[in-house]
Amino acid sequence: MANPGYGKRSAPDQRPREAADFRHLPPREAAIASYIDRLPDGSDISVKTLAKVLPYGQCALRTALNRLQAAGHLRRGSECVANDEVLLWVTRTFFSRTARDDAWWAAFTRGDVPRETPQPQTRSRAFVLLAALGRTAPSLSLSAAECASLEPQVSEWFERGATTAELMHALTDGLPTPVHHAASLLRRRLTDKLPPHRPAPERRTTLLALECGECRAPGSPEALAGGLCAGCRGEAAHAPSGPPGAVPTDGVQERMASVRAGMVARPDRTAWARGRRH
């Protein structure tokens, strides 16, 4: 695993894993992509680490990762994570089992990726906690209807900043023997032990800039077609002359020649210096 905050990050809205996910890639790239796909998020997928576990050298792995980037399975970028006190740039490596085109990665960078398939209905965090209570305390086993009835009260605890551990302690500590009606007991505890509102978490802002997979130069998603900048794609780069205040590059040789012409020639410097001393 990589250091916290680094390593593999899975792209959202991917199709379920299938045997033919990477069949369109060459054998080496397909094997590497399949290995990375099965790693959990946060895994170190640098070429040095991959070379220790895969039968390929670092150069071959670097080439393969660039090809995965060109095929739409991988993108590297720099992300600025900031709050009111800290400004930190970290490197992100995003992997997608589903091949994505440049337009999708550009939308992902902007944070406005549309969902490709409808997501299945999932139970809330509150409902899941209530449904699992019976595993911790069998006397608190609830029916589906009772879980749905108590769900809003548990959700209010979470909205006030309570943790799962705090909720479990409040609901299961010191139970009477026997528990005659689990739902009524839990409803009473959720009401009587409701915590006060806690301060909102620290505000954080995030900016993401993608990098060229070959030279690692930052660029806009639109400029990094296939994950590479124009120069690494072999195209002529039409870059601006430079940032405001930069020295223009036009006529540099002519200006340097004129400067040299006004300088004292090397053989005459000693005599010139003596004249200055006298």
Secondary structure, DSSP 8 states (H G I E B T S, - for coil): --STT-SEEE-SS-----TTTTTTS-HHHHHHHHHHHTS-TT----HHHHHHHSSS-HHHHHHHHHHHHHTTSEEEEEEEEE-SS-EEEEEEEEE-SS---HHHHHHHHHT----SS-------HHHHHHHTHHHH-GGG---HHHHHHHHHHHHHHHHTT--HHHHHHHHHTT--SS-S-HHHHHHHHHHHT-----------EEEEEEE-TTT--EE-TTT-GGG--TTTTT------S-STT----TTHHHHHHHHHHTS--GGGHHHHHHHHH-
